[in-house]
Amino acid sequence: MAYVGDPRHLPDNTPTVHITHPDEAAAAMATGLPVLAHPFSGNSAAAVPDPTDAADIIEVIARCVRWVQNGDAAALCTAPINKKVLQDGAGFAYPGHTEYLEALATGDTQAVMMLASDALRVVPATIHIALEDVPTALTPQLLRSTIEITAQALRDQFGLPKPRLAVAGLNPHAGEGGKMGRAELDWIAPLLEEMRGQGYDLSGPLPADTMFHAAARARYDAAVCMYHDQALIPIKTLDFDKGVNVTLGLPFVRTSPDHGTAYDIAGQGIANPTSMIEALKLAQRLATRQST
């Protein structure tokens, strides 16, 4: 493991070992945290978002992606980013990490965001868009590919040979037979039936308000939801501290904690590191499975 970024952003008195390439990290860890230094242009004050750092943050992400794609590193675990700072300071053209990683990845790639913990795995089909844009963005092609990528990742990365997926409806009560919306009747249910015929173990479309209690969760390995909050609210309620963001569909392993930058408590020594620790541990497990 190695830290990539500005060493000034590490806690005071952190024992560090400066290295020049990821392959030096394993040996360096015996004496301190391996650091691949990338000095930032802005200040180093905690809890002070600085748009002058934006270009450096974007480049650090791209630099790490090059390493994992070249095989110089086994996996990528990113810290939270402030999307507004990146947009204000460097015209960042992506709504989040997931979309940027998709653009950086080589080949024809659809990046799919999974939030995973011991309690629940969830995948939103649409991610960082306004709720009013979801019905237009959510297409049969997008939902199909999201299900396919999720099932493949559960088999290949999580070791589940026959993954069971629960698929939420778009509308309240999954449309209530067409009385609260027709997307379920018109195309979601027919698509799921077609994919069942192709061998996928799918349940749904299900009312999202009854999918996440304990008995329901025992019946599936991951829930595919239609939009961001439909997926993320349940897992953050059930297991906020141990949730991990995993990007599926990329040609490399990428994880991240499931929380944001938390500027309100930065630098006070009271932040809970559990999600970042879990993200690092999961990245190692997935990378190990991928290499075998």
Residue, then its C-alpha position, 0 to 999 in steps of 0.5 A: m500500500a502507498y499514499v499518493g498525494d501531498p505529504r502535507h495533508l497527512p496527520d502530523n508525526t505520521p511516519t513516512v517513507h518516500i518512494t518513487h514507484p509503487d513496487e517499492a511500497a512493500a519493502a518501505m512499509a516496514t518502517g513507515l507509510p510509503v508515500l508517492a509524493h505529488p505536491f499540490s499547488g494550494n494550501s495544506a490546511a485541514a477543512v479548507p477546500d482550495p480550488t487551486d488544488a483541483a488540477d493536482i487532485i485530478e492528475v493524482i487520480a489519473r496517475c494512479v489509474r495509469w499504474v493499475q492499468n499498467g500492472d504497476a499496482a494491484a488496486l486503487c483505493t481513492a479518498p473522497i473528493n469535493k466535486k464542486v472544488l474540482q469543477d470550480g478550480a479545473g472545470f472538472a467535467y464529471p459528476g463524480h469519481t465513477e464517471y471519471l474512472e470510466a473515462l480513464a479506463t481503456g476500452d469500451t467500459q461502463a462503470v457501475m457503482m456498488l456500495a457493499s458491506d456485510a449487511l447489504r450490497v446495492v447498485p444504482a443504475t443511474i448515479h449522479i444526476a438530478l432525480e427529474d432526469v432519472p426517467t429519461a436516463l433509465t433505459p432498457q439498455l442501461l438497466r440490462s448492462t447494469i444487471e449484467i455487469t453486477a452479476q459478472a462482478l459478483r461471480d468473478q470478484f466476490g466468488l458467488p457462482k450463481p448470484r441472486l439479484a433483486v431489482a427495484g421498481l422505479n415508482p412507489h409500490a413498483g407502480e401499483g399495477g400502473k396506477m403510480g407509473r407504468a415503467e414497471l409494466d411497460w418495460i422493466a418487468p418484460l426486461l427482467e423476464e427476458m433476462r431470467g430466460q437467459g439464466y439470470d436469477l432476478s426478482g422484481p421489479l420490487p417495491a423499494d420500501t419493502m426490499f431492505h428489511a432483514a428477511a428480504r435481504a436474505r433472499y438476494d446477494a445484491a439489490v439493483c436500484m433505479y437511482h442514487d438515493q434509492a440504493l444509498i439510503p438503505i446501506k448507509t442506514l444499515d451499515f454507514d461505518k463499514g460501507v465500501n464503494v466498489t466500481l464494477g465494470l472497470p479493467f482494474v480494482r477500485t474501492s473507496p469509502d462510502h462517505g464524503t469529505a466531512y470538512d466539518i470534522a477534518g483535522q480534529g482527530i475525531a473522524n471514524p476511519t472504519s470505512m476507509i480501512e474497510a475499503l483498503k481491505l476489500a481492495q486487497r481481497l478483490a485484487t488477490r482474487q483477480s490475480t488467481 
